[in-house]
Amino acid sequence: MSEAHPSSSRSGRRWLVVLLVVAVVALLVWWFWPKAPETSPQRAGGGRPAFGAAGPTPVRVAKVESGEFQVFYKALGSVTPLNTVNVRSRVAGELKEIRFEEGQRVKAGDVLAIIDPRSYEVALQQAEGTLQQNRALLRNAQVDLERYRGLYAADSIAKQTLDTQQALYNQYEGTLAANQAAVNEAKLNLDFTRIRAPIDGRLGLRQLDKGNLVAANDTTPLVVITQTQPTAITFTLPEGNLTPVLSRFRGGNQLTVEAWDRGETNQLGSGVLQSVDNQIDATTGTLRLKAQFDNEQELLIPNQFVNVRLHVQTLENVVLAPSAALQFGNRGTFVYVVGEEDKVELRLIKTGPSDGATTVVTEGLQPGERIVMEGTDRLRDGNRVEVVGSRRMAEDAAERPVLGGEEAERREQ
């Protein structure tokens, strides 16, 4: 009876290990091989697809439409009030009353505060007393003047006496005019003790309190009034966008301007373009423009930064495509058009203005054509596709790997 050689036993075990490894690798490859779409023939039997099997690529499409397109220029603007007034006292004295609430809306002429008026009332009485005294002197000089004229006519006095009385009468007239001016000044100062709002607007925070001594034209204002209705927004546009704006503005067209918040989710107001600057800023290559807003709800606050949309023109009967369908490569902008038998065609296009969601296509597409919105990452020119909904696209996207930029360029070529 012969004994088994040890080397042959080790060789058998080695081959057994190799076979097991090959079987495991084959099982893993079969398990992780990409699944075919559920509607494809490979899934009809309920098992895994065969090696190398592939079905139509699921995509979501949208139709190219024709219609009008509103052209807007976007910019960053700042709310600028038409008028801002620092309310100061024009006379000195003690601040006796405050007749406003902080943040209150006021009309021009409303009394905001009162300065102690007693010293100015006394000054007015003195001026009026002096005026009354000199008025009596003037009447007496006038009576004497009439008497001297009669005497001179009767040749009873010299001409010099009449001329002297005439000069005295004229002197009293001048004094009386100065006294009347002093009375008017005293009345004006007395009126200035009632501090009034010079414009319509909204008040800010009070900066002086009751009981303080204020000086005429003090550096610290009592309060600041800002005109908020209407208000203005200033913004800039690059010089490359100015031609259609200036041609329409100077042609008498009213250009609408919209103000949006920083997130461009809420519209704060709508106004019209009011004026443009007379020179371009050489450092930035931009031109300043100003729009006026009624600001009825007062959502625009002075010095607030807003997003501005200037309506330039309306394009009629243009080809419109969803911006999400546009692809960009070495040869320019292109889209995948779904044609007959659900085969895609890579087509180069030329585009015009865009609002972010929709883009004007000037060349390359016709209304009614279907273009791929989602699922372009696995497409090549001539591939067959399966049009599905958004939910199916999301499930498919979760299963497939993301292609890099080199793969996208290779598909375009």
Secondary structure, DSSP 8 states (H G I E B T S, - for coil): -----HHHHHHHHHHHHHHHHHHHHHHHHHHHS----TTSGGGTTSS---TT----EEEEEEE-EEEEEEEEEEEEEEEEES-EEEE--SS-EEEEEE---TT-EE-TT-EEEEE--HHHHHHHHHHHHHHHHHHHHHHHHHHHHHHHHHHHHTT-S-HHHHHHHHHHHHHHHHHHHHHHHHHHHHHHHHHHTEEE-SSSEEE----S-TT-EE-TT-SS-SEEEE--SSEEEEEEEEGGGHHHHHHHHHTT---EEEEE-TTS-SEEEEEEEEEE-SS-BTTTTEEEEEEEE--TT----TT-EEEEEEEEEEEEEEEEEEGGG-EEETTEEEEEEE-GGGBEEEEE-EEEEE-SSEEEEEES--TT-EEEEE-GGG--TT-BEEE--HHHHHHHHHHS----HHHHHHHH-
